[in-house]
Amino acid sequence: MNTATTADSERRRISAELHDSVGPNLAAVGLNLKFIEDKLTAQADGDLLQTLRDSQMLLAQTIAEIRELCGELRPARLEYAGLEAALADFAQQYRRRTGVETRLAVALTPAGDPPRRLDAALEWLLYRVIQEALTNSARHASAGCVVVDLQRVDDLLRLQIGDDGVGFDPDAIAHGSSPPGLGLLEMRERIEAAQGRFSISSRPGHGTHILATVPVAYAPAAAA
């Protein structure tokens, strides 16, 4: 099992734990606080009630953040609606969170063919590569625009991701002397594990461009 697959398993475990245990516990705390508020309203002083309501607000924010984190770790939209819908949701969230113009073009079936889903493992692999690439861009690129283009070309899926950010020296990344090396290595590992090809081009001041191709027929069972 490679490191990317191990990381995926851990993400799914954490997501399940947050959803199945932490989430319900926090919801129960919210009910308890509401019960306390109802009992105290007639007799508590203003400062106590304000503290209680502040606690309820913080709890609501925490629950919302955990739901968003679960969505990033294991997006239900991907499992139930497919890759294209999940990527549209992610692009919208990314745009809202970062303020970066995010352009997305996806065509997973040949022109004229009815829409159909890819193998679930391949959908997950591509989603994680795109998620990692955009996360890297947000952390390091200071970009104003990022473009994601995923197209089927004969028996291959061709993924291109580009931004207009600060760029970097790929040689420095290759030798481990500059970030974001770990994310790039993980993306390359995922693509090559699916018998695909991965390349990246960048230079300081001229943005970054990723090109990856993956066989449509390949289904890496370990990533499912």
N, C-alpha and C positions, 0 to 999 in steps of 0.2 A: 504494500500500500504506500503510495507516494505521499509527500507532505501536504499537497493540495487536497487529496482525498481525506487524509486525516483531519485537516482543518474543516472540511465540509461536514464530516461526521460530528465534530465538536460543535459546530454552529447549530446543527440540527438538534443536538442534545440540549444545548443551552436554550434554544428557542422553545423546545417542548417544556423544559423546566419553568421558564418564565410564563408560558401560556397556561400550563396545567396547575402550577403551584403558586408562584409569586402573584400572578394576576388575580386569582380568586381571593388570596389572602388580603391583598390591597383593597379589593372591592368590599371585603368584610370589614376592614378598618374604616372605610368610608361610611358604611351603614352604622357602625358604632358611633362615629363622630356625629352623624346626623341625629342619632338617638340622644346623645348627650346634649346636643344643641337644643333639641325640642324640650328636654327636661330643664335646661338651665335658662331658657329664654326669659321666663317670668321673674327670675330671682338673681341672675348673675349680673355682675357689673359690666360696663361697656368694654373695658380692657380684656376681660376674660372671654367675652363673646367674640371680640375682634381677633384674639389669638386663635380661638377655635376655628373661626372662619378662614383665617390665613392658613391654618393647617389643612382644612378641607381643600383650599385652592391648590396648595402644594401637592397634596395627594392626587388631585385630579390631573395636574400637570405630569406627575410621575407616571400615572397609569397611561396617559396618552403617549409619553415617551417610550414606555416599555412596549406598547402596541406597535409603535413605529419601528422600534428595534427588532421586534419579532418579525415584522414584515421584511426587514432588510436581511435578517438571518435566514429566514425560510418563508419567502413570499407565497401566501396562499393563492394569490392571483396567478402565479406561475403554474401551480399544480392544477388549478381548476379551469383556467381560461387560456393557458398557453403562453408561449414566449412573447409573441407580439403584444398582447395585452399587458403582460407584466412589464415589458420594457417601456410601454407608453406610460404606465403608472410611475415607474422609476424615474423616467425623464422628467415628468411633471414635478415629482417630489424634489429631484435634484435641482431643477430650475428654481423652485420656490426656496429651497434651503440655501443655495449658493448665490442666486442672482445671476448666474451664468446663462447666456442664451444657449439652449440645448436643442439641436436639430436631430431628428430621428427619422430614418427611412428603413423600412423592413419589408422584404418580399421573400417569403420562405418557400413558395411553390412556383414552378415555371409559369410564365404568362399563358393564360387561357385555361390552366388547370384549376379545379375546385380547391379551396383552402383546405389544408390538412396539417395536423400537428406533426412535429418532429418527435423522435424518440425522447422520452422524458429525461433520460440521462444526458442527452445531447442538448436539450433545452436548458437544463441546469448548468451545464458546463459553459455555454455561451452567455447565459445571464451573469454568472459569476465573473467571467472575463470582462464583460462590459462594466459591471458594477465596480470591479477593482480598478479598471482603467479610468473611469470617471472619478472615483475616489482619489486616486493618485493625482489626477489633474486638479481637483479642488484643493488638495493639500499643497501642491508644489508648483503649479503652472501659472497661477495668477491670470488665468485666461478670461477673455470676454465672451468667447463662443467655443462650443465643442460640438462636433458633428459625429454621429454614429450612423453608419450605413451597413446594413446586413442584407445580402442578396444571395439568392441561389443562382449559381452559374453551372449548368449541366449537373454533374454529380457532386459538386462542391458547394459549400456555404462560404462566401467570402465576406469577411468582416473588416471594415475600415473605421478607425476612430482617429479623429484629428482635432487638435485645438490650436488656438492662436496665442498660446502662452509664452512664457519666458524661455522654454526649451532647456536643453541640458546637453552635456557631452556624453554620448553613449559609451565611449571608451572608459570614462571615469566610472560609470555604472558597472561596466563589465569587470572592472578590477576592484569593485567594492569600496571605492574611496568617496562615493557620493550617493545620497539618496536620490530617487526612491527604488533602490535595487531589489529589495525583497518582493515588492508587489510585482515588478516586472518579471522576476524569476518565477513567481507563482503563476502568472498568466502564461508564460512560455511553457511551463511544465504541464499545465492543463491542456493546452493546444497540442503539444507533442505527444501527450499520453493518448490523445484521440487520433493519432496518426496524421496530424495536421502540420502546418508550417506557420511559423510566427516570425515576424520581423518588425523592427522599430527604427524609425529615422527621426533624428532631432539634431538641432544645434542651438547654442545659446542665442536667444533673441528671435528665433524663427519657428517656435512652436514644436509640436510633436505629432508624429503620424505612426499609427500602428496598423499593420496589415496581417491578417491571419486567415488561413483557409483550413476547412475541416471537411472530410468526406461526409456526405449526407447519410450514408449507410452505416457509418461507424457509431456504435452505441457502447460507450465505456461503462460496463456494468458496475464497476466499483464506485462511480460517481452518482449512481441513481439514488 
